[in-house]
Amino acid sequence: MNKFLLIVIIIIKSTTLNAIELRGDFLQGNLIIGKTQPNSIVLIDKKEIKISKQGFFVFGLSKDRKNDLIIEIVENGLSTKIVKKVYKKKYKIQKINGLPSKQVTPPEEVYERIKNDNKLIGNARATNSDLTFFSNKFDLPIKNTIITGVYGSQRILNGIPKSPHYGLDFAAPEGTPIKAMLDGVVTLAEPDLYYTGGTIIFDHGHGISTLYMHMKNVDVKKGQKVKKGELIGTVGKTGRSTGPHLDVRLNWFDVKLDPASVLKLD
């Protein structure tokens, strides 16, 4: 009897393990999409995350993550653990000189404005909706352009080391149309934030959001549903920008991810 029970458990656990699909490379900064049985419980590093009615779940790996990642799937009271090694990325150093001093170290009179801007962005990124747009493929916001800034690069402004760059910069003339990279709902649409200028944030479900920065025109409104490929505004040089370009960001809640991990770059 005991042997029979043991065999049944092994078969069930094996079936559960085989039903788990993971899409994405386990590299620092990457987005990982998973799929399992819809009635399962999914834990990432012992923290339960949302799972859709179709069994989709998603999470991100931070820029400097060093530890292995533990995925636990619980179904019908049985638990399956998967341990994945997270591999390191090599990050560039980017030096930018000749900036006005206020773009390197902002004056005290704008501190309150920056604080309010950060609160708006933080609230938008905290959205944990049931949308599952994240499970679809992303498209480039601008095609046939040059990438001038990449994720994770250490920025040295006028000789002063600053925070790493967490986005992907597309160089383009001012006024170039920008398209939505994925279906989503607008959670922030602001024409003039201090650092990021014209800014849009989209919710794609389960804590996944994208952010578009330095825009000249912001042509969507908060709460608006947008389809992938729709025009959302134009390239600008607003906020802390040295010239016209689009900076896009990808987040899993407050975990800053590499947009290149979901975009097919030429």
Residue pairs with C-beta under 8 A, 6 or more apart in sequence:
9 78
12 76
12 78
13 78
13 80
16 36
16 37
16 40
16 73
16 75
16 78
16 80
17 73
17 80
17 82
19 36
19 37
20 34
20 35
20 36
20 71
20 73
20 80
20 82
21 34
21 35
21 36
22 32
22 33
22 34
22 71
22 84
23 32
23 33
23 34
24 30
24 31
24 32
24 33
24 261
25 87
25 261
26 32
26 61
26 69
26 84
26 85
26 86
26 87
27 61
27 86
27 87
27 88
27 89
27 261
28 61
28 62
28 63
28 64
28 65
28 86
28 87
28 88
28 89
28 152
29 60
29 61
29 62
29 63
29 89
29 151
29 152
29 256
29 257
29 258
29 261
30 60
30 61
30 257
30 258
30 261
31 58
31 59
31 60
31 134
31 208
31 250
31 252
31 257
31 258
31 261
31 262
32 58
32 59
32 60
32 61
33 56
33 57
33 58
33 134
33 135
34 42
34 56
34 57
34 58
34 59
34 71
35 54
35 55
35 56
35 57
35 135
36 42
36 51
36 55
36 57
36 73
36 75
37 55
37 75
38 51
38 52
38 53
38 54
38 55
39 75
39 76
40 51
40 55
40 73
40 74
40 75
41 48
41 51
41 73
41 74
41 75
42 48
42 49
42 51
42 57
42 71
42 72
42 73
42 74
43 49
43 70
43 71
43 72
43 73
43 74
44 59
44 69
44 70
44 71
44 72
45 69
45 70
46 70
46 72
49 57
49 58
49 59
49 206
50 57
50 128
50 130
50 206
50 207
51 57
52 130
52 132
52 135
52 205
52 206
54 132
56 132
56 134
56 135
56 206
57 206
58 134
58 135
58 205
58 206
58 207
58 208
58 252
59 252
60 208
60 250
60 251
60 252
60 255
60 257
61 69
61 86
61 255
61 257
62 255
62 256
63 89
63 91
63 151
63 152
63 164
63 166
63 256
63 258
65 86
66 86
67 86
68 83
68 84
68 85
68 86
69 83
69 84
69 86
70 81
70 82
70 83
70 84
71 81
71 82
71 83
71 84
72 79
72 80
72 81
72 82
73 79
73 80
73 82
74 80
89 152
89 258
91 152
91 153
91 154
91 164
92 150
92 152
92 153
92 154
93 153
93 154
93 156
94 149
94 153
94 154
94 155
94 156
94 165
95 155
95 156
96 155
96 156
96 157
96 158
96 242
97 157
97 158
97 159
98 158
99 157
99 158
99 242
101 158
103 157
103 240
103 242
104 157
104 158
104 160
104 162
105 160
106 114
106 194
110 194
113 194
114 194
114 195
117 190
117 193
117 194
117 195
117 196
120 188
120 190
120 193
121 188
121 193
121 196
121 199
121 201
121 211
122 254
123 187
124 187
124 188
124 201
124 203
124 209
125 201
125 207
125 209
125 211
125 251
125 253
125 254
126 207
126 253
126 254
127 187
127 203
127 207
127 209
128 206
128 207
128 253
129 185
129 203
129 205
129 206
130 205
130 206
131 184
131 185
131 203
131 204
131 205
131 206
132 205
132 206
133 182
133 183
133 184
133 204
133 205
133 208
134 182
134 204
134 205
134 206
134 208
136 182
136 183
136 228
137 182
137 262
138 181
138 182
138 228
138 262
138 263
139 179
139 181
139 182
139 228
139 229
139 263
140 179
140 181
140 263
140 264
140 265
141 170
141 178
141 179
141 180
141 181
141 212
141 246
141 248
142 170
142 172
142 176
142 177
142 178
142 179
142 235
142 246
145 170
145 171
145 172
145 176
146 170
146 171
147 168
147 169
147 170
147 171
147 265
148 169
148 170
148 171
148 245
149 165
149 167
149 168
149 169
149 245
149 247
150 165
150 168
150 169
150 260
151 165
151 166
151 167
151 168
151 257
151 258
151 259
151 260
152 164
152 165
152 166
152 258
153 164
153 165
154 161
154 164
154 165
155 161
155 162
155 163
155 164
155 165
156 162
166 249
166 256
167 211
167 213
167 247
167 248
167 249
167 259
168 247
168 248
168 249
168 258
168 259
168 260
168 263
169 245
169 246
169 247
170 235
170 245
170 246
170 247
170 248
171 243
171 244
171 245
172 235
172 244
172 245
172 246
173 235
173 244
174 216
174 234
174 235
174 236
174 237
174 244
175 216
175 234
175 235
175 236
176 234
176 235
176 244
176 246
177 231
177 233
177 234
178 212
178 215
178 231
178 232
178 233
178 234
178 235
178 246
179 228
179 229
179 230
179 231
179 232
180 202
180 226
180 227
180 228
180 229
180 230
180 232
181 210
181 228
181 248
181 263
182 202
182 204
182 210
182 228
183 204
183 225
183 226
183 227
183 228
184 202
184 203
184 204
184 210
184 225
184 226
185 202
185 203
185 223
185 224
185 225
185 226
186 200
186 201
186 202
186 203
186 220
186 221
186 222
186 223
186 224
186 225
186 226
187 201
187 202
187 203
187 209
187 222
188 199
188 200
188 201
188 222
189 199
189 200
189 201
189 218
189 220
189 221
189 222
189 224
190 198
190 199
190 200
190 218
191 197
191 198
191 218
191 238
192 198
192 238
192 239
193 199
193 239
194 239
194 240
195 239
195 240
196 211
196 213
196 214
196 238
196 239
196 240
196 247
197 213
197 214
197 215
197 236
197 237
197 238
197 239
197 240
197 241
198 213
198 214
198 215
198 216
198 217
198 218
198 233
198 236
198 238
198 239
199 211
199 212
199 213
199 215
199 218
199 239
200 211
200 212
200 215
200 218
200 220
200 232
200 233
201 209
201 210
201 211
201 212
202 209
202 210
202 211
202 226
203 209
204 210
207 251
207 252
207 253
208 250
208 251
208 252
209 250
209 251
210 248
210 249
210 250
210 251
210 259
211 248
211 249
211 250
211 251
212 232
212 233
212 246
212 247
212 248
213 239
213 246
213 247
213 248
213 249
214 235
214 236
214 237
214 238
214 239
214 241
214 244
214 245
214 246
214 247
215 233
215 234
215 235
215 236
215 238
215 246
216 233
216 234
216 235
216 236
216 237
216 238
216 244
217 233
217 234
217 236
218 232
218 233
219 231
219 232
219 233
219 234
220 226
220 232
220 233
226 232
235 244
235 245
235 246
236 244
237 243
237 244
237 245
248 259
249 256
249 259
250 256
250 257
250 258
250 259
250 261
250 262
251 257
